[in-house]
């Protein structure tokens, strides 16, 4: 079974490193790229075509919500999991 290809998008390098380390320990998952802002994330999704995008909700240049909308429209085979430190329902997308 092939590895799940994951793209990490977060504006904090230490967060990306921690998540990449954790995912590497699981096996069956390959981190194929990292992005630090929304525009870079979209460019890497187009270039690398990950299976899964782990995306921070608040990033510079384009927030994670807008990135997710664009990915869903332009790359429907890419699954997205949003990451957030925000506890509010408004920022978490719950309503």
PDB file of N, CA, C and O in Angstrom:
ATOM      1  N   UNK A   1       0.840  -1.176   0.000  1.00  0.00           N
ATOM      2  CA  UNK A   1       0.000   0.000   0.000  1.00  0.00           C
ATOM      3  C   UNK A   1       0.889   1.244   0.000  1.00  0.00           C
ATOM      4  O   UNK A   1       1.798   1.345   0.824  1.00  0.00           O
ATOM      5  N   UNK A   2       0.646   2.187  -0.902  1.00  0.00           N
ATOM      6  CA  UNK A   2       1.492   3.377  -0.981  1.00  0.00           C
ATOM      7  C   UNK A   2       1.285   4.302   0.220  1.00  0.00           C
ATOM      8  O   UNK A   2       0.234   4.297   0.860  1.00  0.00           O
ATOM      9  N   UNK A   3       2.313   5.088   0.501  1.00  0.00           N
ATOM     10  CA  UNK A   3       2.230   6.065   1.580  1.00  0.00           C
ATOM     11  C   UNK A   3       1.189   7.135   1.275  1.00  0.00           C
ATOM     12  O   UNK A   3       0.929   7.454   0.115  1.00  0.00           O
ATOM     13  N   UNK A   4       0.597   7.683   2.332  1.00  0.00           N
ATOM     14  CA  UNK A   4      -0.277   8.845   2.203  1.00  0.00           C
ATOM     15  C   UNK A   4       0.635  10.057   2.089  1.00  0.00           C
ATOM     16  O   UNK A   4       1.467  10.296   2.964  1.00  0.00           O
ATOM     17  N   UNK A   5       0.480  10.827   1.008  1.00  0.00           N
ATOM     18  CA  UNK A   5       1.317  12.007   0.776  1.00  0.00           C
ATOM     19  C   UNK A   5       0.659  13.214   1.441  1.00  0.00           C
ATOM     20  O   UNK A   5      -0.484  13.560   1.145  1.00  0.00           O
ATOM     21  N   UNK A   6       1.416  13.850   2.354  1.00  0.00           N
ATOM     22  CA  UNK A   6       0.881  14.944   3.158  1.00  0.00           C
ATOM     23  C   UNK A   6       1.671  16.227   2.908  1.00  0.00           C
ATOM     24  O   UNK A   6       2.901  16.219   2.851  1.00  0.00           O
ATOM     25  N   UNK A   7       0.939  17.319   2.760  1.00  0.00           N
ATOM     26  CA  UNK A   7       1.516  18.654   2.697  1.00  0.00           C
ATOM     27  C   UNK A   7       1.150  19.369   3.994  1.00  0.00           C
ATOM     28  O   UNK A   7      -0.018  19.402   4.381  1.00  0.00           O
ATOM     29  N   UNK A   8       2.156  19.944   4.670  1.00  0.00           N
ATOM     30  CA  UNK A   8       1.928  20.678   5.913  1.00  0.00           C
ATOM     31  C   UNK A   8       1.937  22.178   5.619  1.00  0.00           C
ATOM     32  O   UNK A   8       2.833  22.676   4.937  1.00  0.00           O
ATOM     33  N   UNK A   9       0.947  22.890   6.132  1.00  0.00           N
ATOM     34  CA  UNK A   9       0.874  24.337   5.940  1.00  0.00           C
ATOM     35  C   UNK A   9       0.621  25.010   7.280  1.00  0.00           C
ATOM     36  O   UNK A   9      -0.461  24.892   7.855  1.00  0.00           O
ATOM     37  N   UNK A  10       1.621  25.711   7.764  1.00  0.00           N
ATOM     38  CA  UNK A  10       1.525  26.445   9.025  1.00  0.00           C
ATOM     39  C   UNK A  10       2.604  27.515   8.998  1.00  0.00           C
ATOM     40  O   UNK A  10       3.706  27.274   8.505  1.00  0.00           O
ATOM     41  N   UNK A  11       2.300  28.688   9.521  1.00  0.00           N
ATOM     42  CA  UNK A  11       3.281  29.764   9.483  1.00  0.00           C
ATOM     43  C   UNK A  11       4.345  29.652  10.574  1.00  0.00           C
ATOM     44  O   UNK A  11       5.256  30.478  10.626  1.00  0.00           O
ATOM     45  N   UNK A  12       4.248  28.663  11.432  1.00  0.00           N
ATOM     46  CA  UNK A  12       5.247  28.443  12.483  1.00  0.00           C
ATOM     47  C   UNK A  12       6.075  27.204  12.149  1.00  0.00           C
ATOM     48  O   UNK A  12       5.558  26.087  12.124  1.00  0.00           O
ATOM     49  N   UNK A  13       7.361  27.416  11.894  1.00  0.00           N
ATOM     50  CA  UNK A  13       8.253  26.318  11.502  1.00  0.00           C
ATOM     51  C   UNK A  13       8.323  25.232  12.573  1.00  0.00           C
ATOM     52  O   UNK A  13       8.386  24.046  12.252  1.00  0.00           O
ATOM     53  N   UNK A  14       8.313  25.631  13.835  1.00  0.00           N
ATOM     54  CA  UNK A  14       8.415  24.642  14.904  1.00  0.00           C
ATOM     55  C   UNK A  14       7.177  23.733  14.933  1.00  0.00           C
ATOM     56  O   UNK A  14       7.288  22.552  15.263  1.00  0.00           O
ATOM     57  N   UNK A  15       6.017  24.269  14.594  1.00  0.00           N
ATOM     58  CA  UNK A  15       4.794  23.456  14.523  1.00  0.00           C
ATOM     59  C   UNK A  15       4.905  22.463  13.372  1.00  0.00           C
ATOM     60  O   UNK A  15       4.602  21.281  13.532  1.00  0.00           O
ATOM     61  N   UNK A  16       5.341  22.947  12.212  1.00  0.00           N
ATOM     62  CA  UNK A  16       5.506  22.046  11.064  1.00  0.00           C
ATOM     63  C   UNK A  16       6.492  20.926  11.383  1.00  0.00           C
ATOM     64  O   UNK A  16       6.249  19.766  11.050  1.00  0.00           O
ATOM     65  N   UNK A  17       7.604  21.273  12.028  1.00  0.00           N
ATOM     66  CA  UNK A  17       8.609  20.267  12.379  1.00  0.00           C
ATOM     67  C   UNK A  17       8.037  19.235  13.342  1.00  0.00           C
ATOM     68  O   UNK A  17       8.262  18.036  13.175  1.00  0.00           O
ATOM     69  N   UNK A  18       7.307  19.689  14.335  1.00  0.00           N
ATOM     70  CA  UNK A  18       6.706  18.766  15.298  1.00  0.00           C
ATOM     71  C   UNK A  18       5.706  17.827  14.659  1.00  0.00           C
ATOM     72  O   UNK A  18       5.706  16.629  14.941  1.00  0.00           O
ATOM     73  N   UNK A  19       4.858  18.359  13.802  1.00  0.00           N
ATOM     74  CA  UNK A  19       3.865  17.517  13.119  1.00  0.00           C
ATOM     75  C   UNK A  19       4.554  16.539  12.183  1.00  0.00           C
ATOM     76  O   UNK A  19       4.185  15.366  12.129  1.00  0.00           O
ATOM     77  N   UNK A  20       5.556  17.012  11.442  1.00  0.00           N
ATOM     78  CA  UNK A  20       6.282  16.127  10.519  1.00  0.00           C
ATOM     79  C   UNK A  20       6.952  14.986  11.277  1.00  0.00           C
ATOM     80  O   UNK A  20       6.934  13.844  10.818  1.00  0.00           O
ATOM     81  N   UNK A  21       7.538  15.283  12.423  1.00  0.00           N
ATOM     82  CA  UNK A  21       8.188  14.258  13.242  1.00  0.00           C
ATOM     83  C   UNK A  21       7.170  13.235  13.733  1.00  0.00           C
ATOM     84  O   UNK A  21       7.417  12.030  13.684  1.00  0.00           O
ATOM     85  N   UNK A  22       6.030  13.719  14.203  1.00  0.00           N
ATOM     86  CA  UNK A  22       4.988  12.824  14.687  1.00  0.00           C
ATOM     87  C   UNK A  22       4.479  11.925  13.554  1.00  0.00           C
ATOM     88  O   UNK A  22       4.320  10.719  13.741  1.00  0.00           O
ATOM     89  N   UNK A  23       4.225  12.513  12.387  1.00  0.00           N
ATOM     90  CA  UNK A  23       3.714  11.730  11.261  1.00  0.00           C
ATOM     91  C   UNK A  23       4.726  10.690  10.792  1.00  0.00           C
ATOM     92  O   UNK A  23       4.350   9.575  10.430  1.00  0.00           O
ATOM     93  N   UNK A  24       6.006  11.050  10.797  1.00  0.00           N
ATOM     94  CA  UNK A  24       7.046  10.113  10.373  1.00  0.00           C
ATOM     95  C   UNK A  24       7.096   8.890  11.286  1.00  0.00           C
ATOM     96  O   UNK A  24       7.442   7.794  10.846  1.00  0.00           O
ATOM     97  N   UNK A  25       6.752   9.082  12.550  1.00  0.00           N
ATOM     98  CA  UNK A  25       6.791   7.963  13.493  1.00  0.00           C
ATOM     99  C   UNK A  25       5.635   6.989  13.296  1.00  0.00           C
ATOM    100  O   UNK A  25       5.678   5.867  13.800  1.00  0.00           O
ATOM    101  N   UNK A  26       4.608   7.405  12.573  1.00  0.00           N
ATOM    102  CA  UNK A  26       3.437   6.554  12.373  1.00  0.00           C
ATOM    103  C   UNK A  26       3.636   5.504  11.289  1.00  0.00           C
ATOM    104  O   UNK A  26       3.050   4.424  11.363  1.00  0.00           O
ATOM    105  N   UNK A  27       4.445   5.799  10.296  1.00  0.00           N
ATOM    106  CA  UNK A  27       4.620   4.898   9.165  1.00  0.00           C
ATOM    107  C   UNK A  27       3.452   5.015   8.204  1.00  0.00           C
ATOM    108  O   UNK A  27       2.328   5.301   8.618  1.00  0.00           O
ATOM    109  N   UNK A  28       3.707   4.799   6.947  1.00  0.00           N
ATOM    110  CA  UNK A  28       2.659   4.864   5.929  1.00  0.00           C
ATOM    111  C   UNK A  28       2.280   6.272   5.528  1.00  0.00           C
ATOM    112  O   UNK A  28       1.341   6.476   4.759  1.00  0.00           O
ATOM    113  N   UNK A  29       3.017   7.253   6.054  1.00  0.00           N
ATOM    114  CA  UNK A  29       2.742   8.658   5.758  1.00  0.00           C
ATOM    115  C   UNK A  29       4.040   9.316   5.326  1.00  0.00           C
ATOM    116  O   UNK A  29       5.080   9.138   5.961  1.00  0.00           O
ATOM    117  N   UNK A  30       3.974  10.072   4.250  1.00  0.00           N
ATOM    118  CA  UNK A  30       5.148  10.778   3.735  1.00  0.00           C
ATOM    119  C   UNK A  30       4.833  12.264   3.650  1.00  0.00           C
ATOM    120  O   UNK A  30       3.919  12.665   2.930  1.00  0.00           O
ATOM    121  N   UNK A  31       5.579  13.078   4.376  1.00  0.00           N
ATOM    122  CA  UNK A  31       5.434  14.529   4.270  1.00  0.00           C
ATOM    123  C   UNK A  31       6.205  14.957   3.027  1.00  0.00           C
ATOM    124  O   UNK A  31       7.432  14.867   2.985  1.00  0.00           O
ATOM    125  N   UNK A  32       5.480  15.422   2.021  1.00  0.00           N
ATOM    126  CA  UNK A  32       6.110  15.730   0.733  1.00  0.00           C
ATOM    127  C   UNK A  32       6.420  17.212   0.567  1.00  0.00           C
ATOM    128  O   UNK A  32       7.072  17.606  -0.400  1.00  0.00           O
ATOM    129  N   UNK A  33       5.954  18.039   1.511  1.00  0.00           N
ATOM    130  CA  UNK A  33       6.252  19.459   1.412  1.00  0.00           C
ATOM    131  C   UNK A  33       5.719  20.222   2.603  1.00  0.00           C
ATOM    132  O   UNK A  33       4.880  19.738   3.364  1.00  0.00           O
ATOM    133  N   UNK A  34       6.239  21.444   2.740  1.00  0.00           N
ATOM    134  CA  UNK A  34       5.819  22.333   3.815  1.00  0.00           C
ATOM    135  C   UNK A  34       5.659  23.738   3.256  1.00  0.00           C
ATOM    136  O   UNK A  34       6.442  24.183   2.417  1.00  0.00           O
ATOM    137  N   UNK A  35       4.628  24.428   3.736  1.00  0.00           N
ATOM    138  CA  UNK A  35       4.364  25.801   3.315  1.00  0.00           C
ATOM    139  C   UNK A  35       4.171  26.668   4.546  1.00  0.00           C
ATOM    140  O   UNK A  35       3.693  26.199   5.579  1.00  0.00           O
ATOM    141  N   UNK A  36       4.551  27.955   4.428  1.00  0.00           N
ATOM    142  CA  UNK A  36       4.451  28.862   5.567  1.00  0.00           C
ATOM    143  C   UNK A  36       3.401  29.954   5.385  1.00  0.00           C
ATOM    144  O   UNK A  36       3.188  30.766   6.286  1.00  0.00           O
ATOM    145  N   UNK A  37       2.746  29.979   4.225  1.00  0.00           N
ATOM    146  CA  UNK A  37       1.669  30.949   4.014  1.00  0.00           C
ATOM    147  C   UNK A  37       0.673  30.387   3.004  1.00  0.00           C
ATOM    148  O   UNK A  37       0.929  29.366   2.365  1.00  0.00           O
ATOM    149  N   UNK A  38      -0.451  31.057   2.868  1.00  0.00           N
ATOM    150  CA  UNK A  38      -1.519  30.546   2.022  1.00  0.00           C
ATOM    151  C   UNK A  38      -1.170  30.452   0.548  1.00  0.00           C
ATOM    152  O   UNK A  38      -1.502  29.465  -0.109  1.00  0.00           O
ATOM    153  N   UNK A  39      -0.508  31.462   0.028  1.00  0.00           N
ATOM    154  CA  UNK A  39      -0.164  31.439  -1.414  1.00  0.00           C
ATOM    155  C   UNK A  39       0.830  30.323  -1.721  1.00  0.00           C
ATOM    156  O   UNK A  39       0.707  29.636  -2.735  1.00  0.00           O
ATOM    157  N   UNK A  40       1.807  30.147  -0.847  1.00  0.00           N
ATOM    158  CA  UNK A  40       2.771  29.065  -1.020  1.00  0.00           C
ATOM    159  C   UNK A  40       2.059  27.712  -0.943  1.00  0.00           C
ATOM    160  O   UNK A  40       2.395  26.785  -1.681  1.00  0.00           O
ATOM    161  N   UNK A  41       1.086  27.605  -0.057  1.00  0.00           N
ATOM    162  CA  UNK A  41       0.325  26.360   0.088  1.00  0.00           C
ATOM    163  C   UNK A  41      -0.367  25.997  -1.213  1.00  0.00           C
ATOM    164  O   UNK A  41      -0.275  24.859  -1.674  1.00  0.00           O
ATOM    165  N   UNK A  42      -1.064  26.963  -1.809  1.00  0.00           N
ATOM    166  CA  UNK A  42      -1.755  26.680  -3.073  1.00  0.00           C
ATOM    167  C   UNK A  42      -0.784  26.272  -4.170  1.00  0.00           C
ATOM    168  O   UNK A  42      -1.063  25.352  -4.938  1.00  0.00           O
ATOM    169  N   UNK A  43       0.350  26.951  -4.245  1.00  0.00           N
ATOM    170  CA  UNK A  43       1.347  26.602  -5.268  1.00  0.00           C
ATOM    171  C   UNK A  43       1.862  25.178  -5.065  1.00  0.00           C
ATOM    172  O   UNK A  43       2.034  24.436  -6.032  1.00  0.00           O
ATOM    173  N   UNK A  44       2.108  24.796  -3.811  1.00  0.00           N
ATOM    174  CA  UNK A  44       2.609  23.440  -3.551  1.00  0.00           C
ATOM    175  C   UNK A  44       1.539  22.378  -3.760  1.00  0.00           C
ATOM    176  O   UNK A  44       1.854  21.270  -4.194  1.00  0.00           O
ATOM    177  N   UNK A  45       0.279  22.690  -3.460  1.00  0.00           N
ATOM    178  CA  UNK A  45      -0.797  21.736  -3.753  1.00  0.00           C
ATOM    179  C   UNK A  45      -0.833  21.464  -5.251  1.00  0.00           C
ATOM    180  O   UNK A  45      -0.942  20.314  -5.677  1.00  0.00           O
ATOM    181  N   UNK A  46      -0.742  22.514  -6.038  1.00  0.00           N
ATOM    182  CA  UNK A  46      -0.756  22.337  -7.497  1.00  0.00           C
ATOM    183  C   UNK A  46       0.456  21.552  -7.981  1.00  0.00           C
ATOM    184  O   UNK A  46       0.331  20.678  -8.838  1.00  0.00           O
ATOM    185  N   UNK A  47       1.617  21.857  -7.440  1.00  0.00           N
ATOM    186  CA  UNK A  47       2.854  21.210  -7.877  1.00  0.00           C
ATOM    187  C   UNK A  47       2.963  19.770  -7.393  1.00  0.00           C
ATOM    188  O   UNK A  47       3.328  18.887  -8.169  1.00  0.00           O
ATOM    189  N   UNK A  48       2.652  19.518  -6.117  1.00  0.00           N
ATOM    190  CA  UNK A  48       2.929  18.217  -5.504  1.00  0.00           C
ATOM    191  C   UNK A  48       1.743  17.261  -5.484  1.00  0.00           C
ATOM    192  O   UNK A  48       1.932  16.050  -5.372  1.00  0.00           O
ATOM    193  N   UNK A  49       0.519  17.786  -5.592  1.00  0.00           N
ATOM    194  CA  UNK A  49      -0.708  16.980  -5.567  1.00  0.00           C
ATOM    195  C   UNK A  49      -0.735  15.996  -4.382  1.00  0.00           C
ATOM    196  O   UNK A  49      -0.733  14.781  -4.580  1.00  0.00           O
ATOM    197  N   UNK A  50      -0.760  16.530  -3.153  1.00  0.00           N
ATOM    198  CA  UNK A  50      -0.802  15.645  -1.986  1.00  0.00           C
ATOM    199  C   UNK A  50      -2.141  14.925  -1.878  1.00  0.00           C
ATOM    200  O   UNK A  50      -3.131  15.331  -2.486  1.00  0.00           O
ATOM    201  N   UNK A  51      -2.155  13.859  -1.101  1.00  0.00           N
ATOM    202  CA  UNK A  51      -3.418  13.198  -0.767  1.00  0.00           C
ATOM    203  C   UNK A  51      -4.144  13.980   0.318  1.00  0.00           C
ATOM    204  O   UNK A  51      -5.373  14.028   0.354  1.00  0.00           O
ATOM    205  N   UNK A  52      -3.352  14.597   1.212  1.00  0.00           N
ATOM    206  CA  UNK A  52      -3.895  15.276   2.380  1.00  0.00           C
ATOM    207  C   UNK A  52      -3.138  16.575   2.621  1.00  0.00           C
ATOM    208  O   UNK A  52      -1.909  16.614   2.564  1.00  0.00           O
ATOM    209  N   UNK A  53      -3.892  17.633   2.891  1.00  0.00           N
ATOM    210  CA  UNK A  53      -3.328  18.918   3.288  1.00  0.00           C
ATOM    211  C   UNK A  53      -3.690  19.164   4.743  1.00  0.00           C
ATOM    212  O   UNK A  53      -4.870  19.245   5.084  1.00  0.00           O
ATOM    213  N   UNK A  54      -2.676  19.286   5.611  1.00  0.00           N
ATOM    214  CA  UNK A  54      -2.886  19.705   6.994  1.00  0.00           C
ATOM    215  C   UNK A  54      -2.622  21.204   7.013  1.00  0.00           C
ATOM    216  O   UNK A  54      -1.487  21.643   6.830  1.00  0.00           O
ATOM    217  N   UNK A  55      -3.669  21.986   7.235  1.00  0.00           N
ATOM    218  CA  UNK A  55      -3.592  23.428   7.002  1.00  0.00           C
ATOM    219  C   UNK A  55      -4.007  24.233   8.230  1.00  0.00           C
ATOM    220  O   UNK A  55      -5.087  24.035   8.786  1.00  0.00           O
ATOM    221  N   UNK A  56      -3.126  25.144   8.640  1.00  0.00           N
ATOM    222  CA  UNK A  56      -3.431  26.064   9.730  1.00  0.00           C
ATOM    223  C   UNK A  56      -4.532  27.022   9.276  1.00  0.00           C
ATOM    224  O   UNK A  56      -4.587  27.411   8.109  1.00  0.00           O
ATOM    225  N   UNK A  57      -5.391  27.391  10.194  1.00  0.00           N
ATOM    226  CA  UNK A  57      -6.501  28.280   9.861  1.00  0.00           C
ATOM    227  C   UNK A  57      -6.041  29.734   9.713  1.00  0.00           C
ATOM    228  O   UNK A  57      -6.628  30.490   8.939  1.00  0.00           O
ATOM    229  N   UNK A  58      -4.998  30.129  10.448  1.00  0.00           N
ATOM    230  CA  UNK A  58      -4.510  31.507  10.354  1.00  0.00           C
ATOM    231  C   UNK A  58      -3.080  31.510   9.838  1.00  0.00           C
ATOM    232  O   UNK A  58      -2.146  31.097  10.526  1.00  0.00           O
ATOM    233  N   UNK A  59      -2.937  31.991   8.599  1.00  0.00           N
ATOM    234  CA  UNK A  59      -1.628  32.110   7.960  1.00  0.00           C
ATOM    235  C   UNK A  59      -1.573  33.445   7.234  1.00  0.00           C
ATOM    236  O   UNK A  59      -2.609  34.004   6.874  1.00  0.00           O
ATOM    237  N   UNK A  60      -0.360  33.957   7.017  1.00  0.00           N
ATOM    238  CA  UNK A  60      -0.243  35.199   6.248  1.00  0.00           C
ATOM    239  C   UNK A  60      -0.530  34.976   4.759  1.00  0.00           C
ATOM    240  O   UNK A  60      -0.487  33.851   4.261  1.00  0.00           O
ATOM    241  N   UNK A  61      -0.818  36.056   4.082  1.00  0.00           N
ATOM    242  CA  UNK A  61      -1.034  36.140   2.634  1.00  0.00           C
ATOM    243  C   UNK A  61      -2.335  35.511   2.156  1.00  0.00           C
ATOM    244  O   UNK A  61      -2.866  35.928   1.127  1.00  0.00           O
ATOM    245  N   UNK A  62      -2.858  34.535   2.861  1.00  0.00           N
ATOM    246  CA  UNK A  62      -4.173  33.947   2.568  1.00  0.00           C
ATOM    247  C   UNK A  62      -4.461  32.981   3.707  1.00  0.00           C
ATOM    248  O   UNK A  62      -3.665  32.082   3.977  1.00  0.00           O
ATOM    249  N   UNK A  63      -5.591  33.161   4.375  1.00  0.00           N
ATOM    250  CA  UNK A  63      -5.855  32.296   5.531  1.00  0.00           C
ATOM    251  C   UNK A  63      -6.254  30.886   5.095  1.00  0.00           C
ATOM    252  O   UNK A  63      -6.574  30.640   3.932  1.00  0.00           O
ATOM    253  N   UNK A  64      -6.225  29.979   6.052  1.00  0.00           N
ATOM    254  CA  UNK A  64      -6.504  28.579   5.773  1.00  0.00           C
ATOM    255  C   UNK A  64      -7.909  28.310   5.265  1.00  0.00           C
ATOM    256  O   UNK A  64      -8.123  27.376   4.493  1.00  0.00           O
ATOM    257  N   UNK A  65      -8.866  29.121   5.693  1.00  0.00           N
ATOM    258  CA  UNK A  65     -10.239  28.937   5.197  1.00  0.00           C
ATOM    259  C   UNK A  65     -10.324  29.217   3.704  1.00  0.00           C
ATOM    260  O   UNK A  65     -10.962  28.468   2.964  1.00  0.00           O
ATOM    261  N   UNK A  66      -9.679  30.296   3.257  1.00  0.00           N
ATOM    262  CA  UNK A  66      -9.675  30.619   1.828  1.00  0.00           C
ATOM    263  C   UNK A  66      -8.886  29.568   1.046  1.00  0.00           C
ATOM    264  O   UNK A  66      -9.296  29.169  -0.044  1.00  0.00           O
ATOM    265  N   UNK A  67      -7.764  29.123   1.597  1.00  0.00           N
ATOM    266  CA  UNK A  67      -6.978  28.064   0.951  1.00  0.00           C
ATOM    267  C   UNK A  67      -7.843  26.822   0.764  1.00  0.00           C
ATOM    268  O   UNK A  67      -7.849  26.219  -0.309  1.00  0.00           O
ATOM    269  N   UNK A  68      -8.570  26.445   1.807  1.00  0.00           N
ATOM    270  CA  UNK A  68      -9.413  25.249   1.752  1.00  0.00           C
ATOM    271  C   UNK A  68     -10.501  25.383   0.688  1.00  0.00           C
ATOM    272  O   UNK A  68     -10.763  24.431  -0.047  1.00  0.00           O
ATOM    273  N   UNK A  69     -11.131  26.544   0.599  1.00  0.00           N
ATOM    274  CA  UNK A  69     -12.145  26.764  -0.437  1.00  0.00           C
ATOM    275  C   UNK A  69     -11.553  26.582  -1.830  1.00  0.00           C
ATOM    276  O   UNK A  69     -12.157  25.948  -2.695  1.00  0.00           O
ATOM    277  N   UNK A  70     -10.366  27.145  -2.034  1.00  0.00           N
ATOM    278  CA  UNK A  70      -9.719  27.048  -3.350  1.00  0.00           C
ATOM    279  C   UNK A  70      -9.289  25.612  -3.647  1.00  0.00           C
ATOM    280  O   UNK A  70      -9.456  25.131  -4.767  1.00  0.00           O
ATOM    281  N   UNK A  71      -8.742  24.937  -2.656  1.00  0.00           N
ATOM    282  CA  UNK A  71      -8.314  23.547  -2.860  1.00  0.00           C
ATOM    283  C   UNK A  71      -9.520  22.673  -3.181  1.00  0.00           C
ATOM    284  O   UNK A  71      -9.461  21.856  -4.100  1.00  0.00           O
ATOM    285  N   UNK A  72     -10.606  22.834  -2.443  1.00  0.00           N
ATOM    286  CA  UNK A  72     -11.810  22.032  -2.692  1.00  0.00           C
ATOM    287  C   UNK A  72     -12.336  22.244  -4.108  1.00  0.00           C
ATOM    288  O   UNK A  72     -12.809  21.301  -4.743  1.00  0.00           O
ATOM    289  N   UNK A  73     -12.256  23.460  -4.598  1.00  0.00           N
ATOM    290  CA  UNK A  73     -12.759  23.780  -5.944  1.00  0.00           C
ATOM    291  C   UNK A  73     -11.798  23.314  -7.039  1.00  0.00           C
ATOM    292  O   UNK A  73     -12.224  22.724  -8.032  1.00  0.00           O
ATOM    293  N   UNK A  74     -10.506  23.579  -6.856  1.00  0.00           N
ATOM    294  CA  UNK A  74      -9.522  23.331  -7.911  1.00  0.00           C
ATOM    295  C   UNK A  74      -8.865  21.943  -7.849  1.00  0.00           C
ATOM    296  O   UNK A  74      -8.384  21.437  -8.863  1.00  0.00           O
ATOM    297  N   UNK A  75      -8.849  21.335  -6.665  1.00  0.00           N
ATOM    298  CA  UNK A  75      -8.182  20.038  -6.472  1.00  0.00           C
ATOM    299  C   UNK A  75      -9.072  19.139  -5.616  1.00  0.00           C
ATOM    300  O   UNK A  75      -8.727  18.845  -4.471  1.00  0.00           O
ATOM    301  N   UNK A  76     -10.204  18.701  -6.148  1.00  0.00           N
ATOM    302  CA  UNK A  76     -11.187  17.978  -5.338  1.00  0.00           C
ATOM    303  C   UNK A  76     -10.699  16.645  -4.768  1.00  0.00           C
ATOM    304  O   UNK A  76     -11.327  16.115  -3.851  1.00  0.00           O
ATOM    305  N   UNK A  77      -9.612  16.095  -5.276  1.00  0.00           N
ATOM    306  CA  UNK A  77      -9.092  14.838  -4.743  1.00  0.00           C
ATOM    307  C   UNK A  77      -8.200  15.023  -3.519  1.00  0.00           C
ATOM    308  O   UNK A  77      -7.829  14.050  -2.862  1.00  0.00           O
ATOM    309  N   UNK A  78      -7.858  16.271  -3.215  1.00  0.00           N
ATOM    310  CA  UNK A  78      -7.022  16.561  -2.049  1.00  0.00           C
ATOM    311  C   UNK A  78      -7.933  16.746  -0.837  1.00  0.00           C
ATOM    312  O   UNK A  78      -8.824  17.595  -0.845  1.00  0.00           O
ATOM    313  N   UNK A  79      -7.705  15.952   0.194  1.00  0.00           N
ATOM    314  CA  UNK A  79      -8.464  16.073   1.440  1.00  0.00           C
ATOM    315  C   UNK A  79      -7.766  17.093   2.324  1.00  0.00           C
ATOM    316  O   UNK A  79      -6.542  17.220   2.291  1.00  0.00           O
ATOM    317  N   UNK A  80      -8.550  17.822   3.119  1.00  0.00           N
ATOM    318  CA  UNK A  80      -7.993  18.877   3.970  1.00  0.00           C
ATOM    319  C   UNK A  80      -8.407  18.651   5.415  1.00  0.00           C
ATOM    320  O   UNK A  80      -9.570  18.376   5.710  1.00  0.00           O
ATOM    321  N   UNK A  81      -7.439  18.770   6.305  1.00  0.00           N
ATOM    322  CA  UNK A  81      -7.709  18.821   7.737  1.00  0.00           C
ATOM    323  C   UNK A  81      -7.200  20.167   8.217  1.00  0.00           C
ATOM    324  O   UNK A  81      -6.032  20.505   8.023  1.00  0.00           O
ATOM    325  N   UNK A  82      -8.085  20.936   8.845  1.00  0.00           N
ATOM    326  CA  UNK A  82      -7.723  22.254   9.355  1.00  0.00           C
ATOM    327  C   UNK A  82      -7.134  22.117  10.750  1.00  0.00           C
ATOM    328  O   UNK A  82      -7.608  21.329  11.569  1.00  0.00           O
ATOM    329  N   UNK A  83      -6.098  22.896  11.001  1.00  0.00           N
ATOM    330  CA  UNK A  83      -5.481  22.969  12.311  1.00  0.00           C
ATOM    331  C   UNK A  83      -5.739  24.356  12.883  1.00  0.00           C
ATOM    332  O   UNK A  83      -5.652  25.353  12.167  1.00  0.00           O
ATOM    333  N   UNK A  84      -6.057  24.420  14.172  1.00  0.00           N
ATOM    334  CA  UNK A  84      -6.317  25.720  14.783  1.00  0.00           C
ATOM    335  C   UNK A  84      -5.992  25.696  16.263  1.00  0.00           C
ATOM    336  O   UNK A  84      -6.217  24.702  16.955  1.00  0.00           O
ATOM    337  N   UNK A  85      -5.460  26.808  16.731  1.00  0.00           N
ATOM    338  CA  UNK A  85      -5.269  26.981  18.167  1.00  0.00           C
ATOM    339  C   UNK A  85      -6.450  27.728  18.758  1.00  0.00           C
ATOM    340  O   UNK A  85      -6.533  27.893  19.975  1.00  0.00           O
ATOM    341  N   UNK A  86      -7.366  28.183  17.909  1.00  0.00           N
ATOM    342  CA  UNK A  86      -8.504  28.982  18.341  1.00  0.00           C
ATOM    343  C   UNK A  86      -9.599  28.095  18.931  1.00  0.00           C
ATOM    344  O   UNK A  86      -9.929  27.047  18.376  1.00  0.00           O
ATOM    345  N   UNK A  87     -10.148  28.520  20.042  1.00  0.00           N
ATOM    346  CA  UNK A  87     -11.216  27.759  20.692  1.00  0.00           C
ATOM    347  C   UNK A  87     -12.597  28.276  20.325  1.00  0.00           C
ATOM    348  O   UNK A  87     -13.589  27.593  20.578  1.00  0.00           O
ATOM    349  N   UNK A  88     -12.690  29.467  19.735  1.00  0.00           N
ATOM    350  CA  UNK A  88     -13.997  30.030  19.428  1.00  0.00           C
ATOM    351  C   UNK A  88     -14.672  29.289  18.279  1.00  0.00           C
ATOM    352  O   UNK A  88     -14.007  28.816  17.357  1.00  0.00           O
ATOM    353  N   UNK A  89     -15.983  29.196  18.343  1.00  0.00           N
ATOM    354  CA  UNK A  89     -16.736  28.534  17.275  1.00  0.00           C
ATOM    355  C   UNK A  89     -16.585  29.290  15.960  1.00  0.00           C
ATOM    356  O   UNK A  89     -16.560  28.678  14.892  1.00  0.00           O
ATOM    357  N   UNK A  90     -16.485  30.608  16.030  1.00  0.00           N
ATOM    358  CA  UNK A  90     -16.345  31.419  14.822  1.00  0.00           C
ATOM    359  C   UNK A  90     -15.092  31.042  14.043  1.00  0.00           C
ATOM    360  O   UNK A  90     -15.144  30.902  12.821  1.00  0.00           O
ATOM    361  N   UNK A  91     -13.977  30.878  14.729  1.00  0.00           N
ATOM    362  CA  UNK A  91     -12.714  30.551  14.069  1.00  0.00           C
ATOM    363  C   UNK A  91     -12.595  29.071  13.735  1.00  0.00           C
ATOM    364  O   UNK A  91     -11.853  28.709  12.822  1.00  0.00           O
ATOM    365  N   UNK A  92     -13.303  28.210  14.450  1.00  0.00           N
ATOM    366  CA  UNK A  92     -13.167  26.772  14.203  1.00  0.00           C
ATOM    367  C   UNK A  92     -14.097  26.282  13.100  1.00  0.00           C
ATOM    368  O   UNK A  92     -13.985  25.140  12.654  1.00  0.00           O
ATOM    369  N   UNK A  93     -15.006  27.131  12.662  1.00  0.00           N
ATOM    370  CA  UNK A  93     -15.925  26.740  11.601  1.00  0.00           C
ATOM    371  C   UNK A  93     -17.172  26.051  12.101  1.00  0.00           C
ATOM    372  O   UNK A  93     -18.042  25.710  11.298  1.00  0.00           O
ATOM    373  N   UNK A  94     -17.295  25.829  13.424  1.00  0.00           N
ATOM    374  CA  UNK A  94     -18.503  25.204  13.989  1.00  0.00           C
ATOM    375  C   UNK A  94     -19.591  26.251  14.095  1.00  0.00           C
ATOM    376  O   UNK A  94     -19.331  27.399  14.455  1.00  0.00           O
ATOM    377  N   UNK A  95     -20.802  25.852  13.782  1.00  0.00           N
ATOM    378  CA  UNK A  95     -21.941  26.751  13.927  1.00  0.00           C
ATOM    379  C   UNK A  95     -23.188  25.965  14.125  1.00  0.00           C
ATOM    380  O   UNK A  95     -24.266  26.543  14.268  1.00  0.00           O
TER     381      UNK A  95
END
